[in-house]
Amino acid sequence: MSPNTRPMNPTRVPLAAWGRALLLALLLVGLALLARSEAFQSVLRRTLDATAPVIAEHPFWGAVLFILLSALSAMVAFFSSALLLPVALEAWGKAVCVLLLWVGWMLGGACAYGIARHFGRPVVRRLASSDLLHRYEERLSRRTPFGLVLLFQLAVPSELPGYVLGLARYGLRRYLLVLALAELPYAVGTVYLGASFLERRTVVLLALGAAGLLFGAWAFHVLRERLGT
C-alpha cells in the first residue's frame, strides 16, 4: 500500500449499506401501504387519466423524455425515475417500459463513464460522493477481472460505477457489456415492482422488493469479501 493510500474504514461501509437497505425496506413498506390506500389510488388514477392523452399525442417525445430522465437517475444520486413508472406503464406496458428503462440506464452509465474519463476528478467530485469514489478507485483498475467489475456494478448504487470505472480507464466495450448485463435484471424487477403497485398486488410487490433487497445485500457482501474490505 502506498503512503498516500487510506485504508477503508471496516465499519463505516457496512453501516452505510445497512442504512441504505433499511431506507429501501421502509420505502417498500410505504409503497405497499399506498397500494392499499383507496384515496391515493384515486388520486393516482386521475393523474394517469390526465397524462395518458398527452403521451398518446406525443409517443416518440414521451419515450425520449423517459429515457433521458432514466439516464439522469443513473448519474445523480438524489434523482430517481421510479416516480415516472406509473405513467410509463400506463402508456407503453411492461415490455416497452423495461426496454426504455434499460436503454436510459445504459445511456446514463455511459455518460458517467465518459465524464469521468474525459474530465477527471474535479468534475466527478461534484456529481458523486468523493469518499466512495476514493474507496473504490483504490481497489479497481483497468486490469480488474470482468466478473469483479460486474459484481461491483450489481452491488453499489447505480450512479457510482460509471464514474469509478471512467476514472480507472477501464475498457469502454467491457464496461458497456458489464452495464448491459447488470442493469437488465434491475430494469425488469423495477418495472414489475411498479406494475404490482398499480395492480395493487401487495404480496407480489413485497416479494419482489424483498428479493431485490436480499440480492443487493448478497452482492455487496460478496464484493466486500472480494475486495478485502
Secondary structure, DSSP 8 states (H G I E B T S, - for coil): --TT-----TTHHHHHHHHHHHHHHHHHHHHHHHHT-HHHHHHHHHHHHHHHHHHHH-HHHHHHHHHHHHHHHTT-TT--SGGGHHHHHHHHHHHHHHHHHHHHHHHHHHHHHHHHHHH-HHHHTTTS-HHHHHHHHTT--TTS-HHHHHHHHHHS-TTSHHHHHHHTT--HHHHHHHHHHHHHHHHHHHHHHHHHHHTT-HHHHHHHHHHHHHHHHHHHHHHHHHHT-
